[in-house]
Amino acid sequence: MTPPKGAKAPIPIGPLTGKRTPLRRLFARTCAAVNRTLDLLPGSRWLHGRVQRTLEMPDLELRLAADAAHGLDGLRLAFVSDVHAGSFMNGRDLAAIFERIAAARPDLVLFGGDLINTRERELLLFRDALARLEPRHGMFAVPGNHDHFFGRDIGLWTSFLRSHGVEVLLNRGRRIVHGEATLWLAGVDDLTEGEPDIAGALAGRRDGEPAILLSHHPDFFFEAAAAGVELTLSGHTHGGQIRVAGRAPIHHSRFGYEQGWFEVDGCRLYVGRGVGVTVLPLRIGAPPEIPFVTLRAGVECSADAAMLDRRADPAPSRSPTA
């Protein structure tokens, strides 16, 4: 099923993935306290070090069919999501990871939300790390549900990033000029804890102009595809973080958007597994990743596009997600 024009993404529901009620906030704070306690144990740091040594940085390609895409051929972007700084992740860890990103020389660095875990002061861990990045077309970010941990006011989060060279795309877009070509780069608020607005994010986009959308929650692809956005980049799921027999016990998407490529009516979604962890310093069957996507002009399917996972049904599920 193709989402109809003007379709609205269904709000996540369920005891672990839905909007935070007072009871769920209490549970989340309890988990955060457990997380911080475990972070003090030497064994946890050792385990997290093993996780970080498995960090993957895959090179992907996406072919754009739009006539206006020819001048964008070769544009390379890095997608960084779910860092969860402060959850077994300190400033030294971040600096080492960001040095690897800088060495890969992306044209754009895009942050897909959940930069911090539960405390605003965890932003300070990014000071030295962000200084290592100087992509020629800039750095951009959208918030995730953990960035909204204490509510919808993320003014401090936004101010910190702006003061360190990261532009926040909160339900708005920005035109990227690459040679003689342009790209509309847009971002929306988190689907669970914020108020995403696709119309605001695409306001100003020219007819036929290729668009890339940052959305922390992958289920917003339901709306992005309905609006004709060529590429949506999301995180949130951690790829399951812990997978048993290839399956994730905890599902964060009603449509099965757990990791990798998906396609609806020619619009593509890539769900990154993210960098960090929450609650436990473990990843099983879902190693951390920072994908690099190179844009290519042309209507032919690239090797990456040919492997798009079409198994997920874009129609809303009728049953609550665990």
Backbone torsions as a table, in degrees:
resi	resn	phi	psi	omega
1	MET	NA	132.3	175.5
2	THR	-92.5	130.2	179.3
3	PRO	-60.0	134.9	178.9
4	PRO	-69.8	156.0	176.6
5	LYS	-56.7	136.8	-179.0
6	GLY	80.2	8.3	-179.5
7	ALA	-63.0	146.4	178.5
8	LYS	-108.9	134.4	178.6
9	ALA	-68.2	133.7	179.5
10	PRO	-68.7	138.1	179.0
11	ILE	-68.1	132.6	179.0
12	PRO	-59.0	141.6	177.8
13	ILE	-130.7	169.0	179.5
14	GLY	118.6	159.8	-174.6
15	PRO	-66.5	-25.2	-177.6
16	LEU	-111.1	-22.8	-172.5
17	THR	-114.8	-6.0	-177.5
18	GLY	-82.7	-179.9	178.6
19	LYS	-61.8	141.8	-174.3
20	ARG	-71.5	119.5	169.5
21	THR	-89.1	169.5	176.4
22	PRO	-54.2	-39.0	179.1
23	LEU	-67.0	-41.8	179.5
24	ARG	-67.7	-32.8	177.2
25	ARG	-66.0	-39.5	177.1
26	LEU	-63.5	-43.1	178.3
27	PHE	-62.9	-41.9	-179.7
28	ALA	-64.2	-39.2	179.2
29	ARG	-69.4	-34.1	176.4
30	THR	-65.1	-43.9	177.2
31	CYS	-62.1	-38.2	179.5
32	ALA	-64.9	-39.1	178.3
33	ALA	-64.7	-40.3	176.6
34	VAL	-63.7	-43.0	178.3
35	ASN	-56.4	-48.1	-178.2
36	ARG	-66.9	-35.7	178.4
37	THR	-65.7	-45.4	179.0
38	LEU	-63.3	-31.9	-178.8
39	ASP	-63.6	-22.6	-179.7
40	LEU	-80.0	-13.6	-176.1
41	LEU	-86.0	131.8	-179.9
42	PRO	-54.8	-37.2	-179.7
43	GLY	-62.7	-34.3	179.3
44	SER	-66.5	-42.5	178.1
45	ARG	-61.9	-38.9	179.3
46	TRP	-65.1	-43.6	178.9
47	LEU	-63.4	-42.2	-179.3
48	HIS	-66.8	-34.7	175.9
49	GLY	-60.4	-39.1	176.7
50	ARG	-64.6	-38.4	178.0
51	VAL	-62.8	-47.4	-176.3
52	GLN	-65.6	-27.1	178.1
53	ARG	-70.8	-11.5	177.3
54	THR	-96.3	6.2	-177.8
55	LEU	-56.3	125.8	178.8
56	GLU	-104.1	147.2	178.3
57	MET	-131.4	71.9	-174.9
58	PRO	-69.5	144.9	173.8
59	ASP	-95.9	119.3	-178.7
60	LEU	-117.9	161.8	175.5
61	GLU	-129.5	147.0	173.9
62	LEU	-134.9	121.0	177.2
63	ARG	-89.4	131.4	179.7
64	LEU	-103.5	130.3	-176.0
65	ALA	-84.6	-19.5	-175.0
66	ALA	-61.7	141.7	178.7
67	ASP	-59.2	-31.8	-177.2
68	ALA	-74.9	-2.1	-173.7
69	ALA	-86.6	-10.1	-173.1
70	HIS	-58.8	-41.0	-179.5
71	GLY	-72.2	-8.2	-179.9
72	LEU	-92.6	-2.2	-177.4
73	ASP	-57.1	125.3	179.4
74	GLY	96.2	-9.0	178.1
75	LEU	-63.6	127.8	-172.0
76	ARG	-121.0	130.1	-178.9
77	LEU	-127.5	147.9	175.8
78	ALA	-106.9	134.1	-179.1
79	PHE	-114.0	115.0	-176.0
80	VAL	-115.5	117.1	-179.0
81	SER	-135.1	161.6	171.1
82	ASP	51.2	53.1	178.2
83	VAL	-71.9	-40.8	-179.7
84	HIS	53.3	49.9	178.0
85	ALA	-55.8	137.1	-176.9
86	GLY	96.4	-16.3	175.6
87	SER	-99.9	83.4	-175.9
88	PHE	65.1	9.0	-176.5
89	MET	-120.2	114.5	180.0
90	ASN	-106.4	-179.1	-176.9
91	GLY	-62.4	-35.8	178.9
92	ARG	-66.6	-40.3	176.7
93	ASP	-59.6	-46.2	-178.2
94	LEU	-63.0	-43.3	-179.7
95	ALA	-59.4	-41.8	-179.8
96	ALA	-65.2	-40.7	179.7
97	ILE	-67.1	-44.0	-177.6
98	PHE	-69.6	-27.8	174.1
99	GLU	-64.9	-37.3	176.8
100	ARG	-65.9	-38.6	177.1
101	ILE	-63.8	-46.4	-178.9
102	ALA	-60.6	-38.6	-179.0
103	ALA	-64.5	-25.6	179.9
104	ALA	-81.4	-9.6	173.5
105	ARG	54.2	56.5	174.7
106	PRO	-73.1	155.3	176.5
107	ASP	-79.7	-27.9	179.9
108	LEU	-137.6	142.8	170.7
109	VAL	-117.8	122.5	-174.5
110	LEU	-118.4	126.3	-179.9
111	PHE	-103.1	123.9	-172.9
112	GLY	-98.5	23.0	174.4
113	GLY	97.6	166.5	-174.1
114	ASP	57.3	47.9	174.9
115	LEU	-67.1	-38.3	179.4
116	ILE	-109.8	170.8	-178.6
117	ASN	-98.1	-64.2	-176.5
118	THR	-142.1	-10.5	-174.7
119	ARG	-127.9	136.7	-177.6
120	GLU	-61.7	-32.7	-178.5
121	ARG	-66.8	-11.8	174.9
122	GLU	-65.8	-17.6	175.2
123	LEU	-58.9	-32.1	-177.1
124	LEU	-62.0	-22.0	178.7
125	LEU	-65.8	-17.4	-177.6
126	PHE	-88.4	-7.3	-171.9
127	ARG	-56.3	-56.1	-177.9
128	ASP	-71.2	-35.5	-177.5
129	ALA	-64.3	-46.2	-178.2
130	LEU	-65.0	-29.4	179.7
131	ALA	-65.0	-17.1	-179.3
132	ARG	-83.7	-9.5	-176.0
133	LEU	-105.1	129.7	177.3
134	GLU	-142.0	57.7	178.8
135	PRO	-65.4	143.6	-171.0
136	ARG	-66.2	-26.8	179.1
137	HIS	-103.5	7.6	171.3
138	GLY	99.6	179.6	179.1
139	MET	-122.5	140.8	-175.6
140	PHE	-140.2	153.5	-175.2
141	ALA	-148.2	154.6	167.6
142	VAL	-128.7	155.9	179.3
143	PRO	-82.6	155.5	172.3
144	GLY	-113.6	-177.6	-177.3
145	ASN	-65.2	-33.2	178.8
146	HIS	-72.0	-29.0	175.3
147	ASP	-67.5	-22.6	177.0
148	HIS	-95.7	20.6	-168.9
149	PHE	-52.7	-39.0	-177.7
150	PHE	-104.2	17.8	175.6
151	GLY	129.2	-173.9	-174.1
152	ARG	-80.6	-15.5	179.5
153	ASP	-79.7	101.0	179.0
154	ILE	-113.5	35.2	-178.4
155	GLY	-60.1	-41.3	180.0
156	LEU	-67.2	-42.4	176.8
157	TRP	-56.9	-48.4	-178.7
158	THR	-65.2	-44.5	-178.2
159	SER	-63.4	-41.5	179.6
160	PHE	-61.1	-48.0	-178.2
161	LEU	-63.1	-44.1	179.1
162	ARG	-60.8	-39.0	-179.2
163	SER	-70.8	-13.1	179.0
164	HIS	-114.7	25.0	170.5
165	GLY	85.2	13.1	179.8
166	VAL	-109.3	122.4	178.6
167	GLU	-87.6	129.2	-178.9
168	VAL	-92.7	123.7	-179.8
169	LEU	-101.9	80.7	-177.8
170	LEU	-95.2	93.6	-177.5
171	ASN	58.8	42.2	176.3
172	ARG	-154.3	172.1	-178.2
173	GLY	-131.0	172.7	-178.5
174	ARG	-146.0	134.3	178.8
175	ARG	-82.3	127.1	176.5
176	ILE	-102.6	123.6	179.9
177	VAL	-100.6	119.9	-178.3
178	HIS	-124.1	100.0	-173.0
179	GLY	65.5	-121.3	177.9
180	GLU	-101.4	4.7	-178.5
181	ALA	-106.1	162.0	177.9
182	THR	-131.5	154.6	178.4
183	LEU	-136.1	136.4	176.3
184	TRP	-94.1	112.1	178.7
185	LEU	-101.7	122.9	-173.8
186	ALA	-129.6	161.0	177.3
187	GLY	-147.4	151.2	178.9
188	VAL	-126.8	160.2	175.9
189	ASP	-67.9	166.8	-178.3
190	ASP	-67.3	139.1	-177.7
191	LEU	-68.3	-33.2	-176.3
192	THR	-82.2	-51.1	-171.9
193	GLU	-104.6	-13.2	-177.4
194	GLY	-111.7	-156.1	-180.0
195	GLU	-134.1	80.7	-178.5
196	PRO	-66.9	144.0	-176.6
197	ASP	-139.1	100.5	-177.6
198	ILE	-67.1	-34.3	-179.8
199	ALA	-63.9	-43.5	178.3
200	GLY	-65.4	-38.2	-178.4
201	ALA	-66.7	-31.6	-177.0
202	LEU	-99.7	-2.1	179.0
203	ALA	-62.3	122.5	-178.6
204	GLY	106.2	-11.9	178.4
205	ARG	-69.5	133.8	179.8
206	ARG	-80.3	155.3	176.8
207	ASP	-59.5	129.0	177.7
208	GLY	79.6	0.1	-179.1
209	GLU	-79.1	126.8	178.3
210	PRO	-59.4	145.3	-177.6
211	ALA	-132.1	141.9	171.2
212	ILE	-122.3	132.2	-177.9
213	LEU	-116.3	133.5	172.1
214	LEU	-97.9	123.2	177.3
215	SER	-142.0	118.7	-177.9
216	HIS	-57.0	-46.0	-177.4
217	HIS	-89.3	125.4	-176.8
218	PRO	-66.5	-23.1	-178.0
219	ASP	-67.9	-12.2	175.3
220	PHE	-70.2	-12.1	174.7
221	PHE	-56.7	-27.9	176.0
222	PHE	-54.3	-41.4	179.5
223	GLU	-81.4	-39.3	-178.1
224	ALA	-63.3	-41.4	179.1
225	ALA	-65.4	-37.6	178.4
226	ALA	-64.8	-27.3	-180.0
227	ALA	-91.4	-0.3	176.4
228	GLY	77.6	29.2	178.1
229	VAL	-78.6	126.6	-174.7
230	GLU	-64.4	-41.4	-176.7
231	LEU	-139.6	128.3	172.0
232	THR	-114.7	134.0	178.3
233	LEU	-114.1	126.2	-176.7
234	SER	-138.0	165.9	175.9
235	GLY	-133.9	-119.6	171.8
236	HIS	75.7	-41.6	-170.4
237	THR	-81.9	-21.3	-172.2
238	HIS	60.1	15.7	-174.5
239	GLY	65.6	16.2	-175.6
240	GLY	101.4	-24.2	-176.2
241	GLN	64.1	-52.1	175.5
242	ILE	-126.2	115.5	-177.9
243	ARG	-114.2	135.5	-179.9
244	VAL	-115.5	119.7	-177.7
245	ALA	54.9	38.2	177.4
246	GLY	81.2	1.5	-178.5
247	ARG	-119.9	147.0	179.2
248	ALA	-94.9	122.7	179.3
249	PRO	-60.6	-33.7	-180.0
250	ILE	-108.6	123.7	-178.4
251	HIS	-103.7	133.7	-179.0
252	HIS	-111.8	3.7	179.7
253	SER	-132.4	132.9	178.3
254	ARG	-73.3	-16.5	-176.2
255	PHE	-106.9	4.7	-179.0
256	GLY	80.5	18.0	179.2
257	TYR	-80.7	78.2	-174.8
258	GLU	-92.4	-42.4	-179.0
259	GLN	-165.9	150.7	174.7
260	GLY	86.5	-159.5	-173.5
261	TRP	-87.9	144.6	172.2
262	PHE	-142.7	156.8	-179.3
263	GLU	-141.3	138.3	172.8
264	VAL	-136.6	115.8	174.8
265	ASP	52.0	42.6	177.1
266	GLY	84.0	-6.6	176.9
267	CYS	-96.8	138.9	-173.8
268	ARG	-114.8	151.3	176.4
269	LEU	-128.2	134.4	169.0
270	TYR	-119.6	125.0	179.1
271	VAL	-105.1	110.3	179.1
272	GLY	-82.2	149.6	179.6
273	ARG	-78.8	-9.8	177.0
274	GLY	80.8	175.6	-173.3
275	VAL	-100.1	-43.5	-170.1
276	GLY	-101.2	-163.7	-179.3
277	VAL	-138.4	164.3	171.5
278	THR	-130.9	150.8	178.1
279	VAL	66.2	-61.5	-177.9
280	LEU	-116.1	142.9	178.6
281	PRO	-81.5	51.6	-174.2
282	LEU	-134.1	144.8	165.5
283	ARG	-137.1	129.1	178.6
284	ILE	-128.4	117.2	179.4
285	GLY	73.5	10.0	-179.4
286	ALA	-148.1	69.0	-176.9
287	PRO	-61.6	152.1	178.8
288	PRO	-64.9	153.9	179.9
289	GLU	-151.0	151.5	168.5
290	ILE	-126.5	98.1	-178.5
291	PRO	-75.7	144.0	173.0
292	PHE	-112.1	122.7	-177.1
293	VAL	-112.2	123.2	176.1
294	THR	-103.5	127.8	179.5
295	LEU	-82.7	137.6	176.6
296	ARG	-128.2	144.3	179.5
297	ALA	-90.8	141.2	178.5
298	GLY	133.1	155.4	-175.8
299	VAL	-91.6	-12.0	-178.8
300	GLU	-70.2	148.8	177.0
301	CYS	-74.4	133.3	174.4
302	SER	-78.8	174.2	178.3
303	ALA	-60.7	-36.2	179.7
304	ASP	-70.3	-43.4	-177.5
305	ALA	-65.1	-30.9	-179.0
306	ALA	-66.9	-19.1	-178.9
307	MET	-99.3	14.9	-179.5
308	LEU	-57.4	137.2	-179.7
309	ASP	-84.2	111.5	-178.0
310	ARG	-101.9	13.5	-175.7
311	ARG	-74.6	-26.4	-174.9
312	ALA	-74.7	136.0	176.9
313	ASP	-87.9	120.2	-178.9
314	PRO	-73.1	-6.9	177.5
315	ALA	-75.4	144.2	-179.0
316	PRO	-59.5	139.6	175.0
317	SER	-73.9	147.7	179.3
318	ARG	-89.2	-13.8	-178.2
319	SER	-104.9	147.1	179.3
320	PRO	-60.3	147.2	177.2
321	THR	-89.7	136.9	-178.8
322	ALA	-66.5	NA	NA
